[in-house]
Amino acid sequence: EQNLHMPHLFMLEPYQPDKKIIVMIHGLASSPETWISLTNNIMGDEVLREHYQVWQVFYSTNMPIFESRFQINALLKQAFAKVDPDSPSAQNAVLIGHSMGGIISRLLVSDADISAQAIPLMNYEQNIQLQRNPVIRERFIFKPLPQVSRAIFIAAPHRGTAYADRWFTNVAKKLVVLPKSFFSYVNVQVPNLNSSSAGLVRSGPEDLSRTSRFMALTSNLMPRASIPYHSIIGNKTSSNAPDKMADGIVPYSSSHLAGAESETVISGSHSIHETPEAILELRRILRGHLNRAEK
């Protein structure tokens, strides 16, 4: 675990240049294990197994989401740079993110520069570090991964969740300790994360609050217009009203994104990606993506 402060990429089979790539990004307090059912079903589908290979990203979800997005973006760019540029694996990749991973996935296909809005929210120490290390600004500049041409967001709290502000979650957040080595990686000084002067360097769970600075800066950022996206949303309530539906952690109003090519609401909890209904919907999307990519 000490060696996993930064994100890691795991390929479920040796690299296959003739297969398109699916990238899966897990959610808060999770790991690639969360994708076992989905991955087994993809590999069990003859058509999908023939045309897709799966990459899974592991990252420490305690890290600030800005930093996780930046590091995962760099990791995937490095990985795609090593694939055969003339092969199917170099284009039309599909990005799938669950929960916090869905937020990160959306930012990986967004095209925006929010540095002018973000920098004034930094504290004094962070501004000093920015002057010394201008690369920090890149945490707030988003460019879509050129190899990705479709994204799927599952139970993603794009506009935050009240769950992040409940008393037991706040107690858990106080127990989160970001390793000092992390701050040396990102060139910032170790802040008091429970202080109002912590600026933008906060933990991943804190970023999920509806009132966080992270949400204020990113909740309205949408995928680039040329990239189709899909939403799969859980609903464990007995209501179909948009203002009442929720998966127990994330309300429908936070997961819903206007402009989605498809939106599927499934009866179930926040772990909706493990259900047969969600797996069938993902298989439908992945098969349809193949048909469009071949045209």
MOTADA-V744760 format. One record per pair of residues at least 24 apart in sequence whose C-alpha atoms are under 6 Angstrom apart, sorted by the first residue. I is the first residue (numbers start at 1). GAP is how many residues later the second one is. Records with the same first field share a line. If there is no record, write none. Layout:
BEGIN
I=GAP + GAP
END
This chain:
BEGIN
7=51 + 52
8=49 + 50
9=47 + 48
10=45 + 46
11=44
12=42
17=70 + 72
18=70
19=32 + 33 + 34 + 69 + 70
20=32 + 68 + 69 + 73
21=31 + 32 + 33 + 68 + 72
22=32 + 33 + 71 + 72 + 73
23=32 + 33 + 72
24=32 + 72 + 73
25=32 + 72 + 76
26=72 + 75
27=71 + 72 + 73 + 74
28=33 + 72
31=27
38=241
61=143
62=141 + 142
63=140 + 141
64=138 + 139 + 140
65=139
69=35
70=69
91=56
92=55 + 56 + 57
93=54 + 55 + 56
94=54 + 56 + 57
95=56
96=55 + 56
97=56
98=56 + 57
99=56 + 57
102=51 + 54
103=55
108=36
109=35 + 114
110=32 + 33 + 34 + 112 + 113 + 114
111=31 + 32 + 33 + 113
112=30
113=28
114=26
115=25
121=78
122=77 + 78
123=74 + 76
149=78
150=77 + 78 + 79
151=78
152=77 + 78 + 79
153=78
154=77 + 78
155=78
156=99
157=93 + 97 + 98
158=61 + 96 + 97
159=60 + 95
160=48 + 49 + 50
161=48 + 49 + 89
163=86
164=44 + 45
229=31 + 32
230=30 + 31 + 32 + 33
231=32
232=31 + 32
233=32
234=31 + 32 + 33 + 34 + 35 + 38
235=32 + 33
236=31 + 32 + 33
END
